Amino acid sequence: MDGRAEGEGRVYQASGDQHISEHHHHHGGREPGPDTPDSVRHPAIGRPPVVLRDRLEVLERLKESAASGRGCDIHVLHGLGGCGKTAVAYDFFRSATRELGLVGLWVNASDRASLRAGMLAVASDRGAADSELLAVRNGFRPAADLVWEYLDRSAEPWLLVLDNADDPAILRDGSWLRTSPRGTVVVTTRRAAARWWPGAQLQHIGVLPREDAARVLCDLAPHSGTMEQAAEIADRLGRLPLALTLAGGFLSHQVIDPWSMEVYGHRLDEGERVTLIDQGADALEEEDPRQLVGRTWQLTLDTFEARGLTGAVALLRLLARMAPEPLPLSVLNRPEIEEILPRTRTETALRALLDHSLAELVDTGVRCVQSHGVLLDSVAAATPRAEVAILDSTAVELLDAAVPAIPDAGPYEPRLRLLAPHALALLRRLADSSAMPDALAVAKRLAVALHRTGDYLSAWETVRTAAALTEPLLGEEHRLVLAARSREGRALFRLGRYAEAESLLSRVRQTQERLFGPDDPDTLDTCHGLQLVLGNLGRRDEALALLRQTVAGRRTALGPTHPLTMRSRASLLVILPTSDLETEDGGTLLSLPEECVRHLGPDHTVTLSAQAQPRLGAVCPGPSRGGRRGDPVGRRGVRPPLRPRLPDRTVGATTPRPDADRTGPPGRGDRPHVRRRGQTRTRAWSRPPLHSGEPQATGRTQGGKWVRSDIMGKFRQLAGPGQSGKRNT
C-alpha cells in the first residue's frame, strides 16, 4: 500500500486494527518557518567588504572581549542603515574564527521566522539531537531553552552574531538574547534605545571620516580618480559606507564608457542621486533591499506603517524637504505642523525616528535634530506625489514662523544661521511647486534678519543662493527675485565690496523703476541701500540726492511716521553738512529724535539711531529731554558711537575691513600711526565711526559688568565680569 502525507501529516502502517491519536501543538500561533539555513558557520551577507576603514577602535574592543575568555558579553552595534554595522561584525567574525579559534555562528535576525530557523540550526551545530529538534518543532519543548542549553554546554568557545535585529521585540518575546560563559554575542541593529538592550555594551557605528571615506572609493575604483576627487564625492555622499560602496562598484564595473570620479561627481549634482547611486549594485546578483540606498530605509518606514506609526513616516518626509543639517527642535514644536500630523504626536514620532537611527539629536548651543543627506534624498524620492504639496506648504509655514516677522537689529543669533541651509534646501525641492514664491519670501526675510544681527556673510550667501535658485523658474524680473537681489547688494556693501554692490543695486533699481515705478516701496528700499554705497564711494552729492528722493518717496508711499521713512530721514542727519541741518526738511529734521520717540517709542532702533547723532548738539536750539541747551550731545545719557577697532594693517594697506562702512577714500579722517609688534614695524589705520546712516555698537560699564548696545543700540547684553564687550559682526 502506498501512502503519502503533506505538511505536518504522517503515514502509519500496521497489521490489524489500530487506534491512533495524534495531537498537533501550535506553540504561540507561530508562522511556518523557512527551511533551515544553508549554513550558520559562514556569514550570509552578500558582497563582503573589500577593506574595512576607520573601525579599528571598535574592532579592538570586540577582540579584547572575545580573547578574555570570560564570556557573558553582549555587544550591540547600532547605527543608521548603510553605516556598515554588518561589515564590522563580519570582520570581527573572521578574526575571531581565524585568530582566536572561536566557533563562529551567524544568524539572520531580521524577522521572527529567520531567527527561529537560524537559532535551531545553531542548536543542531552544537550537538542537539534530531529528536530534540523535532520536539521543538512540534511544540513539546521551548525553542530558545534548547538552543541556549547547548550553547552553554558547548565544548568550544563560540561567537554568535545576530545580524539585522531591527525588531528587538522578536528577541525579547522569545527570550532569544541571553548571555553564556562559553561565548560572546554580537548584535547588529538600527535600534539605538538602550532600553532594548539591558546589560549590553552599545557601540555606535557612524559615517566615516573624510580621508577614510575617500580611501574606500579608491580601494574599489583605484584608476577612476585622485584622492582629492574621491574625497569630494565622499562629501556629496555624506561619507555613508553603503553609498560609497555602491559608487565605487559603479565606477569599477563600467566597461563601454567608464566614468571618472569627476564625471560621477557632476552627475550626482545634476540628476536623481538615489537612482545613480543604486546603479552600483551588482545586476547579476539577487537584489537585496538592504544593499540599496533607495530601499534600505523604506524597510523601516514599512514597519512604521504596519504598526500604525504614520506620524513618524510623515515627520521623516517633512524633514526630507529640508537639509541634512541641524534643525532647531523649536521649528517642529509649532501649530503649523498640524497640517501633516497632530502636534501632540510630534514627540512620539520624533522618538520613533531617533530609536530607529533615522535621525539624531545634536547640540550646537541650540537643541537640534539632524538626518543623513542620502537618507533624506531617498525618502524624498519615494514620497507619494499626492503628499508633496502639503509637505512643501507645511515646511514653508514652519520656517516662516521661525523667522522674525519684522527682523530688527540685535546681537548675533545662532538659531538664524541654523535655519539658512533649510530655507535653501526647501527651495531646491520646490522645482515646480506653487509654494516657491512664499519660500523665497521666507529666505529673503531670513537674510534680512541675519544682516541686522551683523552676520553679513551668511546674509549674502543665503539671499544670493535663494535668488539664483528661483530666478530660472520665476524669472529675473519677478518682484521677489528683484527684492532678493537688492538685499544681496546691501550685503555686498556691508562686506566692503562697494563696486559690486553699486553695480548690482543700480541694475535692480532701474528694473524696479521700469516695472513698479519710482515710488514703489521695493524701489525705494533699493534706493536707500544704493545711497549708502555711493556715500562710501565718495560720491556724496549723488548719495544726498538719492537719499532725499527716498525720503520723499517713502513719505508719499508709506506715510511720514512709518519706521522706514524715519530711518531714511535719520540718514540725512549723517550725510548732511552741519550748516544744512536747520534748513533741511522745512527745519523739522532737528526734532526727528522727539518725533521718533512719540511715534515709534524710545527703544525703537530708528529712535536710537536718530538720538545717537552727536552733531545735533551743535545746532540744537533748545533743551531736550534730559539735556541742556548747547549740550554737545544734545541728550544726557546718549554717548556718541564708539570708533570700531580695526586690526593692524601693513604699510599702505587702506582697504576697509569687510564689515566696515566708510565715507570716501582713505585720507580724510584716516589717522595713520606706527605700532611695533615683535620685530615687525607696521602701520595701522584707525578710522572714525562708520558713516552709513546706522548707529554703531556702543557700551559702558555698569556694576562691574559691560553693558552693550548692539548694532542699532536696541539690545543690551550683559557679559560676566572680566569679559570684553566686543562688537558682534
C-alpha positions in Angstrom: 0.0 0.0 0.0 1.4 3.4 -1.0 0.8 6.4 1.2 1.9 10.0 1.4 1.5 12.9 3.8 1.6 16.7 3.4 2.5 19.4 5.7 2.8 18.0 9.3 0.9 14.8 8.5 2.5 11.4 8.8 1.9 7.9 7.3 1.3 5.0 9.6 1.3 1.3 8.6 0.2 -1.6 10.9 -1.3 -5.0 10.8 -4.7 -5.5 12.4 -6.9 -2.9 13.8 -5.1 0.0 15.5 -6.4 3.2 17.2 -4.0 6.1 16.7 -4.5 9.5 18.3 -2.2 12.3 17.2 -2.1 15.8 18.7 -0.6 18.8 16.9 0.5 21.6 19.1 0.9 25.1 17.5 3.0 27.0 20.0 2.1 30.6 20.3 0.4 30.6 16.9 3.8 30.7 15.2 4.1 31.2 11.5 5.5 28.3 9.4 9.3 28.9 9.4 11.6 28.8 6.4 13.9 25.9 5.6 16.9 25.5 7.8 19.6 28.0 6.6 22.3 26.6 4.4 25.0 27.5 6.9 25.4 29.2 10.3 29.2 28.8 10.1 29.6 31.3 7.3 28.0 34.8 7.2 25.3 35.2 4.6 25.9 38.9 3.8 26.2 39.0 0.0 29.2 41.1 -1.0 31.7 41.2 1.8 33.7 44.5 2.3 36.9 44.8 0.4 38.7 46.8 3.1 37.3 48.0 6.4 38.2 51.6 7.2 38.1 53.5 10.5 36.7 50.8 12.6 39.9 49.8 14.4 38.8 51.1 17.8 35.5 49.1 18.0 37.2 46.0 16.5 39.9 46.1 19.1 37.3 46.4 21.8 35.4 43.4 20.4 38.6 41.3 20.1 39.7 42.1 23.6 36.3 41.0 25.0 36.4 37.7 23.0 40.0 37.0 23.8 39.5 37.3 27.5 37.6 34.0 27.6 35.2 35.2 30.3 32.1 35.1 28.0 28.8 36.6 29.2 29.3 39.7 26.9 26.7 41.1 24.6 27.8 43.8 22.2 25.2 45.8 20.3 26.4 47.6 17.1 23.8 50.2 16.3 23.5 53.0 13.8 21.9 54.3 10.6 21.2 51.8 7.9 24.1 51.7 5.5 26.7 52.7 8.0 28.5 49.3 7.9 27.4 47.5 11.1 27.2 44.2 9.3 30.7 44.9 7.8 32.1 45.4 11.3 30.5 42.2 12.6 31.8 40.3 9.5 35.4 41.5 10.0 35.2 40.6 13.7 33.7 37.2 12.8 36.6 36.4 10.5 39.2 37.5 13.1 37.5 35.6 15.9 37.4 32.3 14.0 40.8 32.6 12.3 42.9 34.2 15.0 41.2 33.4 18.3 40.0 29.9 17.4 36.3 30.6 18.2 33.5 28.7 16.6 31.6 31.4 14.6 27.8 31.2 14.4 25.9 33.7 12.2 22.1 34.1 12.3 19.8 36.4 10.3 17.6 38.0 12.9 15.7 40.3 10.5 12.3 38.6 11.2 10.8 36.0 13.5 10.9 33.1 11.1 14.5 33.6 10.1 15.7 34.0 13.7 13.9 30.8 14.8 15.2 28.7 12.0 18.7 30.0 12.4 18.9 29.5 16.1 17.6 25.9 15.8 20.4 25.4 13.3 22.8 26.7 15.9 21.5 24.2 18.4 22.0 21.4 15.9 25.5 22.6 15.2 26.2 22.5 19.0 25.0 18.9 19.3 21.2 18.9 19.7 19.7 15.6 18.5 17.1 15.3 15.8 14.5 14.1 18.2 15.0 17.2 20.4 14.7 19.5 17.4 11.5 17.6 16.4 10.1 18.1 19.8 10.7 21.8 19.5 9.0 21.9 16.1 6.0 20.0 17.4 5.7 22.4 20.3 6.8 19.9 23.0 9.8 21.9 24.1 10.6 25.7 24.2 12.9 26.5 21.3 15.1 29.2 23.0 15.7 27.0 26.0 17.0 24.2 23.9 19.3 26.5 21.9 20.9 28.1 25.0 21.2 24.8 26.8 23.5 23.5 24.0 25.4 26.9 23.7 26.1 26.7 27.5 27.3 23.1 27.1 29.5 23.8 24.1 32.9 22.2 24.4 34.4 25.0 22.3 34.1 28.8 22.9 32.0 30.5 20.3 30.9 33.8 18.8 27.3 34.3 18.0 26.3 37.1 15.6 22.6 38.1 15.4 22.5 40.2 12.2 19.9 42.9 11.3 18.0 42.6 14.6 16.0 45.7 13.8 13.0 44.4 15.8 14.2 43.8 19.3 10.8 42.7 20.4 11.4 39.4 18.5 14.4 38.7 20.6 12.7 39.8 23.8 9.4 37.9 23.3 11.1 34.6 22.5 13.9 35.1 25.1 16.4 34.6 22.4 19.0 37.0 23.6 20.9 35.7 26.6 24.5 35.5 27.9 26.6 32.4 28.3 30.0 31.8 30.0 31.0 29.9 26.8 30.8 32.7 24.3 30.2 36.3 23.1 27.1 37.6 21.4 27.2 40.5 18.8 24.0 42.1 17.6 23.7 44.5 14.7 20.6 46.7 14.7 19.2 50.1 13.8 17.5 50.4 17.1 19.6 52.7 19.3 17.5 53.0 22.5 19.3 51.5 25.5 16.0 50.1 26.9 16.0 47.4 24.3 19.5 46.1 25.3 19.7 45.8 29.1 23.1 44.7 30.2 24.6 45.0 26.7 27.6 47.2 25.6 26.4 49.6 23.0 28.7 50.6 20.2 27.6 53.3 17.8 28.7 52.9 14.1 28.5 56.1 12.2 29.7 57.6 8.9 33.4 57.5 8.0 35.9 60.4 8.4 36.6 62.2 5.2 40.0 60.6 4.5 38.8 57.1 5.2 35.7 57.6 3.1 37.9 58.7 0.1 40.1 55.6 0.6 37.1 53.4 0.3 36.3 54.8 -3.1 40.0 54.4 -4.1 40.0 50.8 -2.9 37.1 50.0 -5.1 37.9 52.1 -8.1 41.7 52.8 -7.9 42.0 54.1 -11.5 39.0 56.4 -11.6 40.5 59.5 -9.9 42.6 61.1 -7.3 42.3 61.0 -3.6 41.0 64.6 -3.6 38.4 63.8 -6.2 37.4 60.8 -4.1 37.1 63.0 -1.0 34.8 65.4 -2.9 32.5 62.6 -4.0 32.6 61.2 -0.4 31.4 64.6 0.9 28.5 64.5 -1.6 27.5 61.0 -0.4 27.7 62.1 3.2 30.6 59.5 3.8 28.0 56.8 4.2 29.7 53.4 3.7 26.8 51.8 1.7 26.7 54.8 -0.7 30.5 54.7 -1.1 30.5 51.0 -1.8 27.8 51.4 -4.5 29.6 54.4 -6.0 32.9 52.5 -6.1 31.2 49.5 -7.6 29.6 51.6 -10.4 32.9 53.2 -11.3 34.8 49.9 -11.3 32.2 47.9 -13.3 31.8 50.2 -16.3 33.1 48.8 -19.5 31.9 50.6 -22.6 32.2 54.2 -21.4 34.0 54.4 -18.0 33.4 57.5 -16.0 36.0 59.3 -14.0 35.3 60.4 -10.4 35.0 63.9 -11.6 32.2 63.0 -14.1 30.5 60.9 -11.4 30.5 63.9 -9.1 29.0 66.2 -11.7 26.2 63.6 -12.4 25.4 63.4 -8.7 24.8 67.1 -8.7 22.7 67.1 -11.9 20.2 64.3 -11.6 18.5 61.9 -9.3 21.2 61.0 -6.8 19.5 57.9 -5.4 18.9 56.3 -8.8 22.5 56.9 -9.8 24.0 55.6 -6.5 21.9 52.4 -6.7 23.2 51.7 -10.2 26.4 50.5 -8.5 24.6 47.3 -7.2 25.7 44.1 -9.0 23.0 43.4 -11.5 24.0 39.7 -11.7 23.3 39.1 -8.0 19.9 38.7 -6.3 18.6 42.1 -5.3 18.8 42.8 -1.5 16.8 45.8 -0.3 19.3 46.4 2.4 22.1 46.9 -0.1 20.3 49.8 -2.0 20.1 53.3 -0.7 16.7 53.7 -2.5 15.2 50.9 -0.5 17.1 50.2 2.7 15.3 52.8 4.8 11.9 52.0 3.2 12.0 48.8 5.2 11.8 50.8 8.4 9.0 53.1 7.0 7.0 50.0 6.0 7.4 48.8 9.6 6.1 52.1 10.9 3.1 51.9 8.6 2.3 48.3 9.7 2.4 49.4 13.4 0.3 52.5 12.9 3.2 54.9 13.4 2.1 57.0 10.4 3.2 60.2 12.3 6.8 59.0 12.2 6.6 58.5 8.4 5.0 61.9 7.9 7.7 63.6 10.1 10.5 62.0 8.2 9.0 63.0 4.9 8.7 66.5 6.2 12.4 66.5 7.3 13.2 65.3 3.8 12.0 68.6 2.4 14.9 70.3 4.3 18.6 70.0 4.6 20.8 67.3 6.2 21.9 69.9 8.7 20.9 70.6 12.4 17.3 71.8 12.5 16.3 73.6 15.8 13.7 71.4 17.5 11.6 74.6 18.2 10.8 74.6 14.5 8.8 71.4 14.8 7.0 72.5 18.0 4.6 74.8 16.3 0.9 74.6 15.4 1.7 74.8 11.7 2.8 71.1 11.8 -0.8 70.1 12.4 -1.2 70.0 8.6 0.6 66.7 8.4 0.3 65.2 11.9 -1.2 66.2 15.3 1.1 68.3 17.3 0.6 66.1 20.3 2.0 63.2 18.4 5.1 65.0 17.2 7.1 63.9 20.2 6.2 60.2 19.7 7.0 60.5 16.0 10.4 62.0 16.7 11.3 59.4 19.3 10.5 56.7 16.8 12.9 58.3 14.3 15.6 58.5 16.9 15.1 55.0 18.1 15.4 53.6 14.5 18.6 55.7 13.8 16.8 57.7 11.2 17.6 60.9 13.0 19.9 62.0 15.8 19.9 64.8 18.4 22.7 67.3 18.2 23.5 70.3 20.4 25.1 73.3 18.7 24.2 75.5 21.6 20.7 75.1 20.2 19.0 71.7 20.6 18.5 70.3 17.1 17.6 67.2 15.1 19.6 66.0 12.1 19.3 63.3 9.4 21.7 62.0 6.8 21.6 63.6 3.4 21.4 60.4 1.4 18.6 59.1 3.7 16.6 62.4 3.1 17.2 62.2 -0.7 15.9 58.6 -0.6 12.8 59.4 1.4 12.1 62.5 -0.8 12.3 60.4 -3.9 9.9 57.8 -2.6 7.4 60.3 -1.2 4.0 59.8 -2.9 3.3 62.7 -5.2 -0.1 63.3 -3.6 1.6 64.2 -0.4 4.3 66.5 -1.8 2.2 69.7 -2.0 1.1 69.6 1.7 4.6 68.7 2.9 6.0 71.7 0.9 3.5 74.1 2.2 3.9 72.9 5.8 7.7 73.2 5.6 7.4 76.8 4.3 5.0 77.7 7.1 7.2 76.2 9.8 10.2 78.2 8.6 8.1 81.3 8.1 7.0 81.1 11.7 10.6 80.6 12.9 12.0 83.7 11.2 11.2 87.1 12.9 8.2 88.7 11.2 9.9 92.1 11.4 13.7 91.5 11.6 15.4 94.0 13.9 18.9 94.8 14.9 20.4 92.9 17.8 23.2 90.6 18.9 24.3 87.6 16.8 21.6 84.9 16.9 23.0 81.4 16.1 19.5 80.0 15.6 19.0 82.2 12.5 22.2 80.8 10.8 20.9 77.2 11.5 17.7 78.0 9.5 19.6 79.2 6.4 20.5 75.8 4.9 16.9 74.5 5.4 15.4 77.5 3.6 17.7 76.9 0.7 17.2 73.1 0.6 13.5 73.7 0.5 13.9 76.0 -2.5 15.8 73.2 -4.2 12.9 70.7 -3.5 10.3 73.2 -4.8 11.3 72.8 -8.5 7.7 73.1 -9.8 5.7 74.0 -6.7 3.4 76.9 -6.3 4.9 77.4 -2.8 8.2 78.7 -4.3 7.3 82.4 -4.0 6.4 82.0 -0.4 9.6 80.1 0.3 11.7 82.8 -1.4 10.0 85.4 0.7 11.0 83.5 3.8 14.6 83.1 2.6 14.8 86.8 1.9 13.4 87.8 5.3 15.9 85.4 6.9 18.7 87.1 5.1 17.4 90.5 6.4 17.4 89.1 9.9 21.0 87.7 9.5 22.1 91.1 8.1 20.6 93.0 11.0 22.4 90.9 13.6 25.7 91.6 11.9 26.1 88.2 10.1 26.6 89.8 6.7 28.4 86.9 5.1 25.6 84.4 6.0 23.1 87.0 4.8 24.8 87.4 1.5 25.3 83.7 0.9 21.6 83.0 1.8 20.0 85.6 -0.4 22.4 85.2 -3.3 21.7 81.4 -3.4 18.0 81.9 -3.0 17.8 84.3 -5.9 19.9 82.0 -8.1 17.7 79.0 -7.3 14.4 80.8 -8.1 15.4 83.1 -10.9 15.2 80.4 -13.7 11.7 79.5 -12.6 10.1 82.8 -11.5 12.0 85.0 -13.9 14.7 87.6 -13.3 12.1 90.4 -13.2 9.8 88.8 -10.6 9.2 91.2 -7.7 10.6 88.8 -5.1 13.6 87.9 -7.2 14.4 91.6 -7.6 13.9 92.2 -3.9 16.3 89.3 -3.1 18.9 90.8 -5.5 18.5 94.1 -3.7 19.2 92.5 -0.4 22.2 90.8 -2.0 23.6 94.2 -2.9 23.0 95.5 0.7 25.0 92.6 2.0 27.8 93.2 -0.5 28.0 96.7 0.7 28.4 95.6 4.3 31.2 93.2 3.2 33.1 96.1 1.8 32.6 95.1 -1.9 31.4 98.5 -2.9 31.9 98.3 -6.6 29.9 95.1 -6.9 27.2 96.4 -4.6 26.9 99.7 -6.6 26.6 97.7 -9.9 24.0 95.3 -8.7 21.9 97.8 -6.8 21.9 100.2 -9.8 20.6 97.4 -12.1 17.9 96.4 -9.7 16.8 100.0 -9.2 16.5 100.6 -12.9 14.4 97.4 -13.4 12.2 98.2 -10.4 11.5 101.7 -11.6 10.6 100.4 -15.0 8.3 97.7 -13.7 6.8 99.2 -10.5 7.6 102.9 -10.6 10.0 105.2 -8.6 7.7 105.4 -5.5 7.2 101.7 -5.1 8.3 100.5 -1.6 10.7 97.9 -3.1 12.3 100.5 -5.4 12.7 102.9 -2.5 14.3 100.2 -0.4 16.9 99.6 -3.2 17.4 103.4 -3.4 18.1 103.6 0.3 20.7 100.9 0.0 22.3 102.4 -3.1 22.8 105.8 -1.4 24.8 104.1 1.3 27.1 102.6 -1.3 27.5 105.9 -3.1 28.4 107.8 0.1 31.1 105.3 0.9 32.5 105.6 -2.7 33.0 109.3 -2.1 30.1 110.3 -4.4 28.4 112.4 -1.7 26.3 114.6 -3.9 24.7 111.6 -5.7 24.1 109.9 -2.4 22.4 113.0 -0.9 20.2 113.5 -4.0 19.1 109.8 -3.9 18.5 109.9 -0.2 16.3 113.0 -0.5 14.4 111.2 -3.3 14.0 108.2 -1.0 12.7 110.3 1.9 10.1 112.0 -0.3 9.0 108.7 -1.9 8.7 106.9 1.4 6.8 109.8 2.9 4.3 109.5 0.0 4.1 105.7 -0.2 4.3 104.7 3.4 3.4 107.9 5.4 5.6 110.3 7.3 5.6 108.3 10.6 6.5 104.9 9.0 9.7 103.4 10.5 11.3 103.2 7.1 10.5 106.9 6.3 12.0 107.9 9.6 15.0 105.7 9.0 15.8 107.5 5.8 15.3 110.9 7.5 17.8 109.7 10.2 20.3 109.0 7.4 20.1 112.7 6.5 21.4 113.5 9.9 24.6 111.7 8.9 25.2 112.8 5.4 24.1 116.5 5.5 26.6 119.2 6.4 26.0 120.7 9.8 25.1 124.1 8.2 22.2 122.4 6.3 20.6 120.7 9.3 18.5 123.7 10.3 17.1 124.3 6.8 16.6 120.7 5.6 13.0 119.3 5.5 11.5 122.6 6.5 13.5 122.8 9.7 11.9 119.7 11.1 14.9 117.4 10.9 16.3 118.6 14.2 13.2 117.4 16.0 13.4 113.9 14.5 14.5 112.2 17.7 11.5 113.6 19.5 9.2 112.5 16.6 10.7 109.0 16.8 10.1 108.8 20.5 6.5 109.9 20.0 5.6 107.7 17.1 7.9 104.6 17.4 8.8 104.6 21.1 12.0 105.3 23.0 13.5 101.8 22.4 12.9 101.5 18.7 16.1 101.1 16.7 15.3 104.1 14.5 14.8 106.3 17.6 18.1 105.2 19.0 19.7 105.8 15.6 18.4 109.4 15.5 19.4 110.1 19.1 23.0 108.8 18.5 24.0 111.6 16.2 26.5 113.8 18.1 26.2 116.8 15.7 22.6 117.5 16.9 24.0 119.2 20.0 25.9 121.8 18.0 22.8 123.2 16.4 20.1 122.2 18.9 18.0 125.4 19.5 16.9 124.4 23.0 17.0 121.9 25.7 15.7 118.4 25.1 14.6 115.7 27.5 17.4 115.1 29.9 19.7 117.6 28.2 20.8 121.3 28.4 20.9 124.0 25.7 24.3 123.8 24.0 25.0 120.2 25.3 27.4 118.8 22.8 25.5 115.6 22.6 22.0 117.1 22.9 20.8 114.4 25.3 22.2 113.2 28.6 23.0 109.6 28.7 23.4 109.2 24.9 27.1 108.6 24.1 28.5 109.2 20.6 29.2 105.9 18.7 32.4 104.2 19.6 35.0 104.1 16.9 35.4 100.5 15.7 38.7 99.0 16.5 40.3 97.8 13.3 43.1 95.2 13.0 46.6 96.2 12.3 47.5 96.6 8.6 50.8 96.7 6.8 52.2 99.9 5.4 50.0 101.3 2.7 47.0 99.0 3.4 43.9 101.1 3.2 41.3 98.5 2.2 38.4 98.7 4.7 37.5 95.8 6.9 34.9 93.6 5.2 32.2 94.5 7.7 33.1 98.2 7.9 31.5 101.1 6.0 33.3 104.3 5.4 32.9 107.6 3.5 35.4 108.3 0.8 38.9 107.1 0.2 41.5 106.9 2.9 43.0 110.2 3.8 40.5 112.4 5.4 39.8 111.1 8.9 42.3 108.3 8.5 45.0 108.7 11.1 48.0 106.5 10.4 50.1 105.6 13.4 53.1 103.3 13.9 52.9 100.3 16.1 55.5 97.7 16.9 54.6 94.1 17.0 57.6 91.8 18.0 60.3 92.7 15.5 57.9 93.9 12.8 57.3 97.6 12.2 53.8 98.1 10.9 51.5 101.0 10.2 47.8 100.7 11.1 44.9 102.9 10.0 42.5 104.0 12.7 39.2 105.3 11.3 36.4 107.4 12.7 32.9 106.0 13.2 31.2 104.3 10.2 29.0 106.7 8.2 26.2 104.5 6.9 23.2 106.0 8.4 23.1 103.3 11.1 24.5 103.7 14.6 27.3 101.5 15.8 27.8 99.4 18.8 28.1 101.4 22.0 28.8 100.2 25.5 29.6 101.2 29.0 30.3 99.6 32.4 27.6 99.2 35.0 28.1 97.5 38.3 31.3 95.9 37.1 29.7 94.5 34.0 29.8 95.6 30.4 26.5 96.8 29.1 26.4 96.9 25.4 24.1 98.4 22.8 24.5 96.2 19.7 24.3 97.4 16.1 21.4 99.8 16.5 21.6 100.0 20.2 18.3 98.3 21.0 19.5 95.1 22.7 21.7 95.3 25.7 23.5 92.2 26.7 25.3 91.7 30.0 28.6 89.8 30.0 30.2 88.4 33.1 32.9 90.2 35.0 36.2 90.3 33.1 34.6 89.7 29.7 35.0 92.2 26.9 32.2 93.9 25.1 33.3 93.1 21.6 31.0 94.1 18.8 29.1 91.2 17.2 29.7 91.4 13.4 
